[in-house]
């Protein structure tokens, strides 16, 4: 089989594929529009979650600390969020 036969067969298959609307829709148009929309939704959700995390403060409970850690406890006690 020579290259010209392969090229003719390739063009014929490609032409018949583009005639079918479902192949064009599902193979080309849906991904072209779907992937950017999905990325936008994911980035918007990520920014929302990061914004929520910035507003929340973590609470820390230290039970029965050893006396060697009194400086650490004083430092943690002095740091308060408004």
Secondary structure, 3 states (H helix, E strand, C coil): CCHHHHHHHHHHHHHHHHHCHHHHHHHHHHHHHHHHHHHHHHHHHHHHHHHHHHHCCCCCCCCCCCHHHHHHHHHHHHCCCC
